[in-house]
């Protein structure tokens, strides 16, 4: 059953390359948007919700990124940008989940790059790869366990663990921007305050751990290491009726950075 179809637009530059180096030796997930696991979560933020025993759901999320990977003569200086290695990226994220024992949620997700295009391959500097084109991303498998807070209570807390499998590399060993080189482990602590009227404040904190040090350097000036992940969201009730149908608004801020940056 399809529970939600949504669209996410990113206009920010996610990654910047500087000088040619060993781009052929590693790969990284350029798409920085990872949709939340269930239809009751936010767009990118997970919630400490158990979904109910044996409740099943599925969702389809589309996200588009403009210039997620650009080449700069001086990294971090927008004026020195010469071209976009990946200029347009449109991805479809298909996911499903299962609730168990009114406490646990099992979930899986599979991103598919419908479009990944950029500068002509002949103009890409030596040592770098052109955009991958359409293809699979990395599959996610995981589980969430609610530790505290029943429905309707003020505070809830959950632990979540997600494994990223390198399905992009398994399907296309030549890809460089669709997925990681090895296994990725992402534990998270999820907390939420719930107020009368349906208002909610959600906080996610986690650590994205990559399996191999070799995957850290994709290019000179671009370091892809273990990351601290974070997100803060506000849910605002907009409309509801006596039959339980409702419309809510979500305001979310989320990101990630290397441990050294904090």
C-alpha positions as CSV (number, residue, x, y, z in Angstrom):
1,X,0.0,0.0,0.0
2,X,1.4,3.4,-1.0
3,X,1.1,5.7,2.0
4,X,2.9,8.8,0.9
5,X,4.3,10.4,-2.3
6,X,6.4,13.5,-1.6
7,X,8.9,15.7,-3.3
8,X,12.1,17.2,-1.9
9,X,14.1,20.0,-3.5
10,X,17.7,20.8,-2.7
11,X,19.4,23.8,-4.2
12,X,22.5,23.7,-2.1
13,X,26.0,22.6,-3.2
14,X,26.7,19.5,-1.3
15,X,30.3,18.6,-2.3
16,X,33.1,20.4,-4.0
17,X,36.2,18.9,-5.7
18,X,39.5,20.8,-6.1
19,X,42.5,19.0,-7.5
20,X,42.7,15.7,-9.4
21,X,43.5,12.7,-7.3
22,X,42.5,9.1,-6.6
23,X,38.8,9.4,-7.5
24,X,39.0,6.1,-9.2
25,X,39.8,4.3,-5.9
26,X,36.7,5.2,-3.9
27,X,33.0,6.1,-4.1
28,X,30.6,8.2,-2.1
29,X,26.8,8.9,-1.9
30,X,26.4,12.4,-3.5
31,X,22.7,12.6,-2.6
32,X,22.6,14.1,0.8
33,X,18.8,13.6,1.3
34,X,17.8,10.3,3.0
35,X,14.0,10.1,3.6
36,X,12.7,9.0,7.0
37,X,11.6,5.4,7.4
38,X,7.9,5.5,7.8
39,X,4.9,7.4,6.6
40,X,4.4,8.7,10.2
41,X,7.8,10.3,10.3
42,X,8.9,13.6,8.9
43,X,10.5,14.0,5.5
44,X,14.1,13.4,6.7
45,X,13.6,13.1,10.5
46,X,12.7,9.9,12.2
47,X,10.2,9.8,15.1
48,X,10.1,7.6,18.2
49,X,6.9,5.9,16.9
50,X,6.4,2.1,16.9
51,X,3.6,2.0,14.2
52,X,1.6,-0.7,16.1
53,X,1.9,-4.5,16.0
54,X,1.9,-6.0,12.5
55,X,1.1,-2.7,10.8
56,X,2.7,-2.5,7.4
57,X,3.3,0.6,5.3
58,X,5.2,1.7,2.2
59,X,6.1,5.1,0.7
60,X,7.6,6.6,-2.4
61,X,9.7,9.8,-2.1
62,X,11.2,11.8,-5.0
63,X,14.1,14.2,-4.4
64,X,15.9,16.5,-6.8
65,X,19.3,18.1,-6.3
66,X,20.8,20.9,-8.3
67,X,24.7,21.0,-8.5
68,X,25.3,18.5,-5.7
69,X,28.9,17.9,-7.0
70,X,30.9,20.8,-8.4
71,X,34.6,21.4,-9.4
72,X,36.2,24.5,-7.9
73,X,39.8,25.8,-8.3
74,X,39.7,26.9,-4.7
75,X,37.5,24.7,-2.5
76,X,34.7,26.5,-0.7
77,X,35.0,29.6,-2.9
78,X,31.9,29.8,-5.1
79,X,33.5,32.2,-7.5
80,X,36.2,29.7,-8.4
81,X,33.6,27.1,-9.6
82,X,34.3,25.9,-13.1
83,X,31.6,23.3,-13.8
84,X,29.3,20.7,-12.2
85,X,30.5,17.1,-12.4
86,X,27.0,16.2,-11.2
87,X,24.6,19.0,-12.1
88,X,21.1,17.3,-12.0
89,X,20.1,14.4,-9.8
90,X,16.6,13.0,-9.5
91,X,16.2,10.0,-7.2
92,X,13.2,7.9,-6.2
93,X,13.3,6.3,-2.8
94,X,11.1,3.2,-2.3
95,X,10.7,2.0,1.3
96,X,8.6,-0.3,3.4
97,X,8.2,-0.9,7.1
98,X,6.6,-3.4,9.6
99,X,5.6,-2.7,13.2
100,X,6.1,-5.4,15.8
101,X,4.9,-5.8,19.4
102,X,3.9,-2.2,19.7
103,X,7.6,-1.4,20.3
104,X,9.7,-2.2,17.3
105,X,9.7,-1.1,13.6
106,X,11.6,-3.0,10.9
107,X,12.3,-1.1,7.7
108,X,14.1,-1.2,4.4
109,X,14.7,1.3,1.6
110,X,16.1,1.4,-1.9
111,X,17.1,4.6,-3.7
112,X,17.1,4.6,-7.5
113,X,18.8,7.4,-9.4
114,X,16.4,8.2,-12.3
115,X,18.7,11.0,-13.5
116,X,22.3,11.8,-12.7
117,X,23.9,14.1,-15.3
118,X,26.7,16.7,-15.5
119,X,29.4,18.1,-17.6
120,X,30.5,16.1,-20.7
121,X,32.9,13.3,-19.8
122,X,35.5,14.8,-22.0
123,X,35.7,18.0,-19.9
124,X,36.0,16.2,-16.5
125,X,39.6,16.6,-15.2
126,X,42.0,13.7,-15.3
127,X,41.6,11.6,-12.1
128,X,37.9,12.3,-11.7
129,X,34.9,10.4,-13.0
130,X,31.9,11.7,-14.9
131,X,28.3,11.5,-13.4
132,X,27.1,7.9,-13.1
133,X,23.8,8.2,-14.9
134,X,20.7,6.3,-13.9
135,X,21.1,3.3,-11.5
136,X,20.7,1.9,-8.1
137,X,21.8,3.6,-4.9
138,X,22.7,1.8,-1.6
139,X,19.9,-0.2,0.1
140,X,19.1,0.6,3.8
141,X,18.0,-2.0,6.3
142,X,17.3,-1.3,9.9
143,X,15.2,-1.4,13.1
144,X,13.9,1.1,15.6
145,X,13.0,0.4,19.2
146,X,10.9,2.7,21.3
147,X,12.3,3.0,24.8
148,X,10.0,5.5,26.5
149,X,6.7,7.2,25.8
150,X,3.4,5.8,24.8
151,X,1.2,7.6,22.3
152,X,-0.2,10.8,23.8
153,X,2.6,11.2,26.4
154,X,4.7,14.3,26.5
155,X,8.1,12.8,25.8
156,X,9.2,9.8,23.8
157,X,12.6,8.3,23.1
158,X,13.9,5.6,20.7
159,X,17.0,4.0,19.4
160,X,17.5,3.3,15.7
161,X,20.1,1.3,13.8
162,X,20.4,1.4,10.0
163,X,22.8,-0.6,7.8
164,X,23.7,0.8,4.4
165,X,24.5,-2.0,2.0
166,X,26.8,-1.2,-1.0
167,X,24.2,-2.2,-3.6
168,X,25.3,0.6,-6.0
169,X,28.7,-0.9,-6.2
170,X,27.4,-4.4,-6.5
171,X,25.2,-3.4,-9.4
172,X,27.9,-1.2,-11.1
173,X,31.5,-1.4,-9.9
174,X,32.3,1.6,-12.0
175,X,29.9,4.0,-10.2
176,X,31.6,6.7,-8.1
177,X,28.7,8.9,-6.8
178,X,25.7,6.6,-6.3
179,X,26.8,4.7,-3.2
180,X,29.5,3.9,-0.8
181,X,32.5,1.5,-1.2
182,X,31.5,-0.7,1.8
183,X,29.1,-1.2,4.6
184,X,27.8,1.9,6.5
185,X,26.4,1.7,10.1
186,X,24.2,4.5,11.4
187,X,23.1,4.4,15.0
188,X,20.7,7.2,16.1
189,X,19.0,8.4,19.3
190,X,15.6,9.9,18.6
191,X,13.7,12.1,21.0
192,X,10.4,14.0,20.8
193,X,8.3,16.4,22.8
194,X,4.5,16.2,22.1
195,X,2.2,19.0,23.0
196,X,-1.6,19.4,23.0
197,X,-3.2,20.0,19.6
198,X,-0.7,17.8,17.7
199,X,2.4,20.1,17.9
200,X,5.6,18.1,18.1
201,X,9.4,18.9,18.4
202,X,11.7,16.1,17.2
203,X,15.4,15.8,17.6
204,X,17.7,13.1,15.9
205,X,21.3,12.6,16.8
206,X,23.5,9.9,15.3
207,X,26.8,8.7,13.9
208,X,27.3,7.5,10.4
209,X,30.3,5.0,10.5
210,X,31.9,3.9,7.2
211,X,33.6,0.5,7.1
212,X,36.8,1.3,5.3
213,X,39.3,4.1,5.7
214,X,40.0,3.8,2.0
215,X,36.6,5.2,1.2
216,X,37.4,8.4,3.0
217,X,39.4,10.2,0.3
218,X,37.4,10.6,-2.9
219,X,39.5,13.4,-4.3
220,X,42.0,16.0,-3.1
221,X,40.2,18.4,-0.9
222,X,37.1,16.2,-0.5
223,X,37.2,14.1,2.7
224,X,34.4,11.6,3.3
225,X,34.9,10.3,6.8
226,X,32.8,9.1,9.7
227,X,30.0,11.7,10.4
228,X,27.9,13.1,13.2
229,X,24.3,13.4,11.9
230,X,21.7,15.7,13.4
231,X,18.2,17.0,12.7
232,X,15.6,19.2,14.4
233,X,12.0,19.4,13.3
234,X,8.7,21.0,14.2
235,X,5.4,19.4,13.2
236,X,2.4,21.8,13.0
237,X,-1.2,20.6,12.8
238,X,-3.1,22.2,9.9
239,X,-6.4,20.3,9.5
240,X,-8.1,17.2,10.8
241,X,-11.6,15.6,10.9
242,X,-13.6,13.2,13.0
243,X,-12.6,10.3,10.8
244,X,-8.9,10.7,11.7
245,X,-7.8,12.2,8.4
246,X,-5.4,15.1,8.9
247,X,-2.9,17.5,7.2
248,X,0.3,18.5,9.0
249,X,3.1,20.8,8.1
250,X,6.8,19.9,8.8
251,X,9.7,22.4,9.3
252,X,13.0,20.5,9.4
253,X,16.7,21.3,9.5
254,X,19.2,18.4,9.2
255,X,22.8,17.8,8.2
256,X,26.0,16.0,8.9
257,X,29.7,16.8,9.5
258,X,32.9,15.0,10.3
259,X,33.7,14.5,14.0
260,X,36.7,16.8,13.6
261,X,34.4,19.7,12.6
262,X,32.6,19.7,16.0
